[in-house]
């Protein structure tokens, strides 16, 4: 059996981070985590672009454009949707997830879902460098792994 795995070598790869300013107290920490993961794995500062959008709902449009550009090995989407008193949470979280998945499928470029969907602000902070690690770091690691996997998976002729 042949087994393929993506490595964590970022040297020579280019990555984009798309981050939502809504709930920036959480998202800023996710961005710090993703940036630290890329630096830790030898991605040059000049090979990372960070783009801020208003909220999680807007992530897929920019992610799709970046992925389709051919300039990046992967795109990491970071955001935080915290449940409120209305159904708004459901719509935003669902459409962000659907759009980010479609961005990856339509372009063939890994587009990672680093959007927290939590009940409370504290739960978000716990996942953005608190008790549950930093999901921004995790999304960046997954981006590097996926870029490495796709380098090994043949494309259809």
Buried (B, 14 or more C-beta within 10 A) or exposed (E): EEEEEBEBEBEEBBBBBBBBEBBBEBBBBBBBBBBBBBBEBBBEEEBBBBBBBEBBBBBBEBBBBBBBEEEBBBBBBBBBBBBEEEEEBEEBBEBBBEBBEBBBEEBEBBBBBBBBBBEEEEBBBBBBBBEBEBBBBBBBBBBBBBBBBBEEEEEEE
